[in-house]
Amino acid sequence: MKSFPLSRVIVTWVCFVPLAFLNGVIRDKVYRSLVGELRAHQISTALASAAFFCWASFMLKKEVARLDKTSLLLSAGQR
């Protein structure tokens, strides 16, 4: 079983902080006044989830591709 380079994972997680900050700024400055607080929060949550998924996929694509199917299932907590 091959393991992920820990530095790559840490960089991926650290980069989530500016993504979350930018998401909040965009929500407050752009569409909160147009759609209201609740809808803005819902939109922001969907955008943040998509951005986090895309960023993690981009950063960890090569490492995930090297793992076999059993390793991926075990790392996801499934058996």
N, C-alpha and C positions, 0 to 999 in steps of 0.2 A: 504494500500500500504506500503510495507516494503522498507526501504532505505538502500543503500550501506553504509558500514562503511567507513567514509571519509578517515581514515588512510590507509586503503587497497588501495584505489584509488590513493592517493598521492604517496604511495610507488611504485605502478605500473608505474605512470608517471615519477617519479624520476629515476627509473631503465632504462627508455628509453634513458637517456643521455649516459651512458656507452655503451649501445647497438649501438647507432649512432656513437660514437667515434670509437668503435671496427670495425664497418662496414667500416668507412672511412680509417682506418689503413689497413685493409685487402685489400680494393680496391687499395690503393696506392702502397702497397708492393707486392701484388700478381698478380693481373690480369690487371692492367692498362697498363703496358708495353707490355702485350701480345695482348690486343684487342683494344687499343687506348682509348682516353679520353671519347668520346661520348658513346661507347659501355660499357665501364667500369661504367660510370654514370648510364646507363640503368640497368645494372646487379645489381649495388649497390642499386638502388631504389627498384628493385624487391625483393632483399634479405632483405632489411630493412623493407619493408612492410610485408613480411612473418614473419620476426622475431618479429616485433611489434604485429602482430596478434596472434602469438603463445604465446608470453609472456602475453599479456592481457587476452587471453583465459585461460591460466594456473592460473594467479593470481585471476581472477574474476569469474571462473567457478562456484564455490559454491554459490556466491551471485546471479548470473544470474539464476541459477537453482531454487532459492527460489522465484523468481518473477513470477507473473502470466502473461499470454499473453498480457493482456490489459496494464499492467504496462510497459512491454518491448516495446510495440508499442508507448506508450506515451513518453517514455524516448528516443526513436529514432526519435521523431518529426513527426511521422506518426499517422494518425487517420483513 
